[in-house]
Every structure is written in structure tokens, then in C-alpha cells.
């Protein structure tokens, strides 16, 4: 077992004593665990990016958890029994991570989970309830239709003072089950990393498609690229399952490609998993990334009220049929109007800077938890506004390159 003295500021680099990366700035007031040291799938890199932004804008002890001997076997076994654990105690057991004991007090404990399965990790941290004045859990992905299957672990959410969920359609049914109010908090992006800025690079990639896709539209885009000699960049394997060497470099590379792409294919979350969604349409992360990169997003917007609230500006997404039947016509029409393309690009980038940076989401959490934003968060907001103003004054000709 390792004791965490809590005398530094987490930078999110996963260095230091193995449990926490330190950067001297102020007394850490936030304690946040992270599985970045042993869970490295590409689909988690955006999740770690969110944690990184919080460590940049506040005083955080980032606890980089480590697996103990036999972790993989024990964790798999524990997840299986959670679905039929009538004692409802398995969810509170350490899944085999090295134990960490907090030895100082914090204002806030934050458990930022990509899925509910990450909730087990906090059991490796002893004393967090006693050492943290307020606690928050933020689960990004949770579909309402699957809640009945998860009945033996949902009660564990009651140990937190505030519950945030990344899917708007899940907040009400989850709140009814656990008897606590749940807050909707959408995804976001490191807008500073993704923005093309006031001097955007040439958009040498004609079309970019990352992750899940409609096969009909994909084949139509392949055909268009083949006929015109365009550059259509898409996944040729299950890219989300690979393990990048470094999550920051992975996100940097993604951002570099995205802001050099003219069109960016988007779709609602998990379009190829109707067994999970059961008709629930949610705003996926690709929308935030494509907009922040200043790309022209093509595909389908999410058919839910929250999408229009998050992306209320004209042409946020240019609708293209999932079967690709109108792809050629749509791209031809857009290509013939470079001024419109430039306006869309500039507006997407500007609006993402003003609305969809991770700092804005963390600020909402702090407000609910009763904490004032730190000076570093205010400084980041000012920087986002400055970049947005610079993007707004970008010459149309340059954006359209």
C-alpha cells in the first residue's frame, strides 16, 4: 500500500512516484484518480485529455493507479459477478489495483469515468470519503436501456455527492433508480489543441473519417475520392482498440490531421450498436473534435434536443444520407461555393473555442460542487476567447485553402 502525501500539483504525465505526477503551484484542492498508467486504448485518449485540462486549470493531485499482481484476472472476475451480486458488495471491492491511502484533505474528489466499469478503480483509494469534502462522479457513456442490467452496482453512485452523465437521455431514468438528481454534462475537446487558429494550415486531406461509420456513406466517399483523385483518409482497422504509446501524442496527431481536413464525417454515438442504444440518440465526441478543427462536418446530426443546444449555428453539420445516395451531389455543391466552405470552417472553429473546451465542462462541475474557478481556469477562458476572436478575423481565402 502506498500513502499519498498530497504535497504537489498533478500534471497528468503519469510520472513521479507512480501514483501522482507533481508540479509545484499551490496546495492541491482536487483529488482525481486516473487509469492512464494501465489502460491505454485509443478510445480512452480523449478521456485522459479531459483530465489533463483539469490539471492545467486547477490544483490537482492526479493519482495514477497501478495494477497489482493478478489484476487482470481479478478485475475480469469482479466485473462478471457484479451482474448477479445480490449482496451488492462486489462494487465496493478493489479489483486488484495497488492500494493508495490519502493522508491529507481535499475540497473535491473527482471520479471521471469513461464507462461505469471504471468506477471500480476508486476502491483502491482508501480514505477518499473521509479526506474529501465533496465528491463528484462523471460517467461519460451510459445508455438508459442498459440500466436494468446494471442494477447490482448502480447503488454505488450514492456514495457521491453529485452525479454527472454524458448522455442526456440517461439522466432522468438514472436519477429515478438511484434516488439522486443527475446532471447532464456533454463531452468536449481540448479546443486549444485542435483549433486551426488564425493562420490555419492547408487542408490537404479532403475527407476524414474516424471511428464508427455508415457503410453506405463510406463506400460512396471512397467512390468520390477515386473518381476525383481526392484524399479520403479513413480507418482500415478497429483503431479505437489499439494502444498508443502516449495519449498526448495520439491526440496531437489526431488534431494535426483534423485541422488539415476539409470535410470531417460525423454521426451520433454508437450508430452501429442498436443493441446498446435501443433508439437513444446522443451527441458523440466526433462533433466536438470536427468543429474545433474547423472542418466542415458532413453526415448526420444527433436527433435530440441537446444537439441543437450544443450546435445552434447554421451549417454546423451538412446533412448527408447514411446510405451515401446524395454524397456526390452534396460535395459537388459545397465545393462550388468556397466562400460558404470558409464561413462554415471559421464558424465551427470559433464556436468550439467559445463553447466546447473541456475547461467549460469542469467549470460546471466546480459550480455544482460549490468551488470557485481557479485563476488558471479564468486565464484559459481568456485565451480561448482571444483565439476565437483571431479565428473570426481570419481571411476567408486562407480558410478555404
C-alpha positions as CSV (number, residue, x, y, z in Angstrom):
1,X,0.0,0.0,0.0
2,X,1.2,3.5,-0.9
3,X,0.5,6.6,1.1
4,X,-0.1,9.7,-0.9
5,X,1.2,12.8,1.0
6,X,-0.6,15.2,-1.3
7,X,2.0,18.0,-1.4
8,X,2.1,18.7,-5.1
9,X,0.1,19.5,-8.2
10,X,-0.8,16.8,-10.7
11,X,0.3,17.5,-14.3
12,X,-1.2,14.4,-15.8
13,X,2.1,13.0,-17.1
14,X,1.9,9.8,-15.0
15,X,5.5,10.3,-13.7
16,X,6.8,10.9,-10.2
17,X,6.2,8.3,-7.6
18,X,4.0,6.1,-9.8
19,X,0.8,7.4,-8.3
20,X,1.0,11.1,-9.0
21,X,2.7,13.5,-11.2
22,X,3.7,16.7,-9.5
23,X,4.1,20.3,-10.5
24,X,4.5,22.8,-7.8
25,X,1.9,25.5,-7.9
26,X,-0.4,25.6,-5.0
27,X,-2.0,23.4,-2.4
28,X,-3.9,20.7,-4.3
29,X,-7.6,21.1,-3.6
30,X,-8.8,18.4,-6.0
31,X,-8.1,14.7,-5.9
32,X,-8.6,12.7,-9.1
33,X,-7.7,9.1,-9.9
34,X,-6.7,8.0,-13.4
35,X,-6.2,4.7,-15.1
36,X,-3.9,6.1,-17.7
37,X,-1.0,4.0,-16.5
38,X,-2.5,0.7,-17.4
39,X,-5.5,1.4,-19.7
40,X,-4.1,2.7,-23.0
41,X,-6.8,2.0,-25.6
42,X,-7.1,4.8,-28.2
43,X,-10.7,5.4,-27.4
44,X,-9.7,6.5,-23.9
45,X,-7.3,9.2,-25.1
46,X,-9.9,11.8,-25.2
47,X,-10.9,10.8,-21.6
48,X,-7.3,11.4,-20.4
49,X,-7.3,14.7,-22.4
50,X,-10.2,15.9,-20.2
51,X,-8.2,15.0,-17.1
52,X,-5.1,16.8,-18.4
53,X,-7.1,20.0,-18.9
54,X,-8.3,20.0,-15.3
55,X,-4.8,19.5,-14.1
56,X,-3.8,22.6,-16.2
57,X,-6.5,24.8,-14.9
58,X,-6.6,23.9,-11.2
59,X,-4.6,22.5,-8.3
60,X,-5.0,18.7,-8.7
61,X,-3.4,15.6,-7.2
62,X,-3.7,13.2,-10.2
63,X,-3.4,9.7,-8.7
64,X,-2.1,7.4,-11.4
65,X,-3.3,4.0,-10.3
66,X,-1.2,0.9,-10.9
67,X,-2.3,-2.8,-11.3
68,X,-1.2,-5.3,-8.7
69,X,-0.3,-8.9,-9.1
70,X,-3.2,-10.8,-10.8
71,X,-5.1,-7.7,-11.6
72,X,-6.4,-8.7,-15.0
73,X,-7.9,-12.0,-13.7
74,X,-9.4,-10.5,-10.6
75,X,-10.8,-7.4,-12.4
76,X,-12.5,-9.6,-15.0
77,X,-14.0,-11.9,-12.3
78,X,-15.3,-9.0,-10.4
79,X,-17.0,-7.4,-13.4
80,X,-18.7,-10.7,-14.1
81,X,-20.1,-11.2,-10.6
82,X,-21.4,-7.6,-10.4
83,X,-24.2,-8.5,-12.8
84,X,-25.6,-11.1,-10.3
85,X,-24.3,-9.9,-7.0
86,X,-27.4,-9.9,-4.8
87,X,-25.3,-8.8,-1.8
88,X,-24.4,-5.6,-3.8
89,X,-21.0,-5.5,-2.2
90,X,-18.7,-6.5,-5.1
91,X,-18.9,-3.0,-6.5
92,X,-17.0,-1.7,-3.4
93,X,-14.1,-4.2,-3.7
94,X,-10.6,-3.3,-5.0
95,X,-10.3,-5.0,-8.4
96,X,-6.6,-5.7,-7.8
97,X,-5.0,-2.3,-8.0
98,X,-2.3,-1.3,-5.7
99,X,-3.8,0.4,-2.7
100,X,-3.3,4.1,-2.1
101,X,-4.1,5.9,1.2
102,X,-4.8,9.6,1.2
103,X,-3.0,11.4,4.1
104,X,-4.3,15.0,3.6
105,X,-7.6,16.7,3.0
106,X,-9.1,18.0,-0.3
107,X,-12.1,20.2,-1.2
108,X,-13.2,17.9,-4.1
109,X,-12.8,14.2,-5.2
110,X,-13.5,13.7,-8.9
111,X,-14.0,10.3,-10.5
112,X,-14.1,10.9,-14.2
113,X,-15.2,7.5,-15.7
114,X,-15.4,6.7,-19.4
115,X,-17.9,3.9,-18.6
116,X,-19.3,2.5,-15.3
117,X,-16.6,-0.2,-15.3
118,X,-14.1,2.4,-14.3
119,X,-16.0,3.0,-11.1
120,X,-14.2,0.0,-9.5
121,X,-10.9,1.8,-9.6
122,X,-11.8,4.2,-6.8
123,X,-11.9,1.3,-4.4
124,X,-8.1,1.3,-4.5
125,X,-8.0,4.7,-2.8
126,X,-8.5,4.4,0.9
127,X,-10.0,7.2,2.9
128,X,-11.2,9.3,0.0
129,X,-14.7,9.8,1.5
130,X,-13.2,11.0,4.8
131,X,-10.5,13.1,3.2
132,X,-12.6,14.9,0.5
133,X,-15.2,17.5,1.5
134,X,-17.3,17.0,-1.7
135,X,-17.3,14.2,-4.3
136,X,-18.3,14.0,-7.9
137,X,-18.6,11.2,-10.4
138,X,-18.8,11.9,-14.1
139,X,-19.6,8.9,-16.3
140,X,-19.3,9.7,-19.9
141,X,-21.0,6.7,-21.6
142,X,-24.2,5.1,-20.1
143,X,-27.3,4.1,-22.1
144,X,-30.6,4.1,-20.4
145,X,-31.7,0.8,-21.9
146,X,-28.8,-1.0,-20.2
147,X,-29.5,0.4,-16.7
148,X,-31.7,-2.6,-15.7
149,X,-28.7,-4.9,-16.4
150,X,-26.6,-2.8,-14.1
151,X,-28.9,-2.8,-11.1
152,X,-26.5,-4.5,-8.8
153,X,-23.9,-1.7,-9.0
154,X,-25.8,1.5,-9.6
155,X,-26.3,2.0,-5.9
156,X,-22.6,2.7,-5.6
157,X,-23.3,6.1,-7.2
158,X,-25.0,7.1,-4.0
159,X,-21.6,7.4,-2.3
160,X,-21.0,10.6,-4.3
161,X,-22.5,14.0,-3.6
162,X,-23.0,14.8,-7.3
163,X,-23.6,12.6,-10.3
164,X,-22.9,13.7,-13.9
165,X,-23.7,11.7,-17.0
166,X,-22.5,12.3,-20.6
167,X,-25.8,11.1,-22.2
168,X,-28.8,13.4,-21.8
169,X,-31.3,10.6,-22.3
170,X,-29.9,8.7,-19.3
171,X,-30.1,11.4,-16.6
172,X,-33.8,11.0,-15.7
173,X,-34.0,7.2,-15.6
174,X,-30.8,7.0,-13.7
175,X,-31.9,9.6,-11.2
176,X,-35.1,7.7,-10.6
177,X,-33.1,4.5,-9.9
178,X,-30.6,5.9,-7.5
179,X,-32.8,8.5,-5.9
180,X,-30.4,11.4,-6.5
181,X,-30.5,14.2,-9.1
182,X,-28.2,13.5,-12.0
183,X,-26.7,16.3,-14.2
184,X,-26.2,16.1,-17.9
185,X,-22.7,17.1,-18.9
186,X,-21.7,16.5,-22.6
187,X,-18.3,15.7,-24.0
188,X,-15.8,18.3,-25.2
189,X,-12.4,18.7,-26.6
190,X,-9.1,20.4,-25.9
191,X,-10.1,23.3,-28.2
192,X,-6.6,24.9,-27.9
193,X,-5.0,21.7,-29.2
194,X,-7.5,21.2,-32.1
195,X,-8.1,24.8,-33.3
196,X,-6.6,25.8,-36.7
197,X,-6.0,29.2,-35.2
198,X,-5.8,32.5,-37.1
199,X,-3.3,31.0,-39.6
200,X,-4.8,27.7,-40.5
201,X,-2.7,25.1,-42.3
202,X,-3.6,24.0,-45.8
203,X,-6.4,21.4,-45.8
204,X,-4.6,18.7,-47.7
205,X,-6.9,15.9,-46.6
206,X,-10.2,16.1,-48.5
207,X,-12.3,13.9,-46.2
208,X,-11.5,12.4,-42.8
209,X,-13.5,9.6,-41.2
210,X,-12.5,8.4,-37.7
211,X,-14.2,5.5,-35.8
212,X,-17.7,4.1,-36.3
213,X,-19.3,4.8,-39.7
214,X,-22.2,4.1,-42.0
215,X,-21.0,1.6,-44.6
216,X,-23.1,3.1,-47.4
217,X,-21.7,6.6,-46.9
218,X,-18.2,5.2,-46.6
219,X,-18.4,3.4,-49.9
220,X,-19.8,6.5,-51.6
221,X,-17.0,8.6,-50.2
222,X,-14.5,6.0,-51.4
223,X,-16.0,6.2,-54.9
224,X,-16.0,10.0,-54.9
225,X,-12.3,10.1,-53.9
226,X,-11.4,7.5,-56.6
227,X,-13.2,9.5,-59.3
228,X,-11.8,12.9,-58.4
229,X,-8.4,11.9,-57.2
230,X,-9.2,13.2,-53.7
231,X,-7.6,12.1,-50.5
232,X,-10.1,10.2,-48.3
233,X,-8.5,9.2,-45.0
234,X,-10.3,6.6,-43.0
235,X,-9.7,3.8,-40.5
236,X,-8.7,0.4,-42.0
237,X,-8.9,-1.4,-38.7
238,X,-10.6,-1.1,-35.3
239,X,-8.5,1.9,-34.5
240,X,-10.1,2.6,-31.1
241,X,-8.8,-0.7,-29.8
242,X,-5.1,-0.1,-30.5
243,X,-2.8,1.1,-27.6
244,X,-1.0,4.3,-28.4
245,X,2.4,4.8,-26.8
246,X,1.4,8.1,-25.4
247,X,-2.1,9.6,-25.2
248,X,-1.0,13.2,-25.7
249,X,0.9,12.4,-28.8
250,X,-2.1,10.4,-30.1
251,X,-4.4,13.4,-29.6
252,X,-1.8,15.8,-31.0
253,X,-1.5,13.7,-34.2
254,X,-5.3,13.4,-34.4
255,X,-5.6,17.2,-34.1
256,X,-2.9,17.8,-36.7
257,X,-4.8,15.7,-39.2
258,X,-8.2,17.0,-38.3
259,X,-7.3,20.7,-38.8
260,X,-5.8,19.8,-42.2
261,X,-9.0,18.1,-43.3
262,X,-11.7,19.9,-45.4
263,X,-14.6,17.5,-44.6
264,X,-15.0,15.6,-41.3
265,X,-17.5,12.7,-41.2
266,X,-19.8,12.7,-38.1
267,X,-22.6,10.6,-36.7
268,X,-24.5,10.1,-33.4
269,X,-22.9,7.9,-30.8
270,X,-22.6,4.2,-31.4
271,X,-24.6,4.2,-34.6
272,X,-23.6,0.5,-35.3
273,X,-24.7,-0.8,-31.9
274,X,-28.5,-0.6,-31.8
275,X,-28.4,-3.4,-29.1
276,X,-26.9,-0.8,-26.7
277,X,-28.6,2.4,-27.8
278,X,-32.1,1.0,-28.2
279,X,-33.1,4.1,-30.1
280,X,-31.4,6.5,-27.7
281,X,-29.6,9.2,-29.8
282,X,-26.7,11.0,-28.2
283,X,-24.1,13.6,-29.2
284,X,-20.8,11.8,-29.8
285,X,-17.3,13.2,-29.4
286,X,-16.6,13.5,-33.1
287,X,-18.8,16.6,-33.3
288,X,-16.7,18.5,-30.8
289,X,-13.4,17.4,-32.5
290,X,-14.5,18.2,-36.0
291,X,-15.9,21.6,-35.1
292,X,-12.8,22.5,-33.1
293,X,-10.6,21.6,-36.0
294,X,-12.6,24.0,-38.2
295,X,-13.5,21.2,-40.6
296,X,-16.8,21.1,-42.5
297,X,-18.7,18.3,-40.7
298,X,-20.7,16.1,-43.0
299,X,-23.0,13.2,-42.1
300,X,-25.9,13.3,-39.6
301,X,-26.5,15.5,-36.6
302,X,-27.8,13.8,-33.5
303,X,-31.6,13.9,-33.4
304,X,-32.1,15.1,-29.8
305,X,-32.8,18.4,-28.2
306,X,-29.3,18.7,-26.7
307,X,-27.7,18.6,-30.2
308,X,-29.4,21.8,-31.3
309,X,-28.5,23.4,-27.9
310,X,-24.8,22.5,-28.3
311,X,-24.5,23.3,-32.0
312,X,-27.1,26.1,-32.6
313,X,-25.3,27.8,-35.5
314,X,-26.1,27.4,-39.2
315,X,-24.4,24.6,-41.2
316,X,-22.9,23.1,-38.1
317,X,-23.4,19.7,-39.8
318,X,-24.1,19.3,-43.5
319,X,-26.6,16.5,-43.8
320,X,-25.7,13.6,-46.0
321,X,-27.8,10.4,-46.2
322,X,-26.3,7.4,-44.3
323,X,-26.6,5.3,-47.5
324,X,-24.4,7.9,-49.3
325,X,-27.0,8.4,-52.1
326,X,-26.6,12.2,-52.1
327,X,-22.9,12.3,-51.2
328,X,-21.6,13.2,-54.7
329,X,-24.2,15.9,-55.1
330,X,-23.6,17.4,-51.7
331,X,-19.8,17.5,-52.0
332,X,-20.1,19.0,-55.5
333,X,-22.4,21.7,-54.3
334,X,-20.2,22.6,-51.4
335,X,-17.0,22.5,-53.5
336,X,-18.6,25.0,-55.9
337,X,-19.0,27.5,-53.1
338,X,-15.6,28.2,-51.5
339,X,-16.9,31.2,-49.6
340,X,-19.5,29.1,-47.8
341,X,-16.9,26.4,-47.0
342,X,-14.7,29.1,-45.5
343,X,-17.5,30.5,-43.4
344,X,-18.5,27.1,-42.1
345,X,-14.9,26.3,-41.2
346,X,-14.3,29.6,-39.4
347,X,-17.7,29.4,-37.5
348,X,-17.1,25.8,-36.4
349,X,-13.7,26.6,-35.0
350,X,-14.8,29.8,-33.3
351,X,-17.9,28.3,-31.7
352,X,-16.0,25.3,-30.4
353,X,-13.5,27.6,-28.7
354,X,-16.3,29.5,-27.0
355,X,-18.5,26.5,-26.1
356,X,-16.8,23.2,-26.1
357,X,-13.4,23.2,-24.4
358,X,-13.0,20.8,-21.5
359,X,-12.5,23.8,-19.2
360,X,-16.1,24.8,-19.6
361,X,-17.3,21.4,-18.5
362,X,-15.0,21.4,-15.5
363,X,-16.3,24.8,-14.6
364,X,-19.8,23.5,-14.5
365,X,-18.7,20.7,-12.1
366,X,-17.0,23.2,-9.8
367,X,-20.0,25.4,-9.7
368,X,-22.3,22.4,-8.7
369,X,-19.7,21.4,-6.1
370,X,-19.5,24.9,-4.7
371,X,-16.0,25.7,-5.7
372,X,-14.8,28.9,-7.3
373,X,-12.8,28.6,-10.5
374,X,-9.1,28.8,-10.1
375,X,-7.1,31.7,-11.7
376,X,-5.6,29.3,-14.2
377,X,-9.1,28.4,-15.4
378,X,-10.0,32.0,-15.9
379,X,-6.8,32.5,-17.8
380,X,-7.6,29.6,-20.1
381,X,-11.0,31.0,-20.8
382,X,-9.5,34.3,-21.7
383,X,-7.1,32.6,-24.0
384,X,-9.9,30.7,-25.7
385,X,-11.7,34.0,-26.3
386,X,-8.6,35.6,-27.7
387,X,-8.1,32.7,-30.1
388,X,-11.8,32.8,-31.1
389,X,-11.5,36.5,-31.9
390,X,-8.4,35.8,-34.0
391,X,-10.2,33.0,-35.9
392,X,-13.2,35.2,-36.5
393,X,-11.0,37.8,-38.3
394,X,-9.3,35.1,-40.4
395,X,-9.3,35.9,-44.1
396,X,-11.8,33.8,-46.0
397,X,-9.4,33.0,-48.7
398,X,-6.9,31.5,-46.2
399,X,-9.5,29.3,-44.5
400,X,-10.7,28.0,-47.9
401,X,-7.3,26.7,-49.0
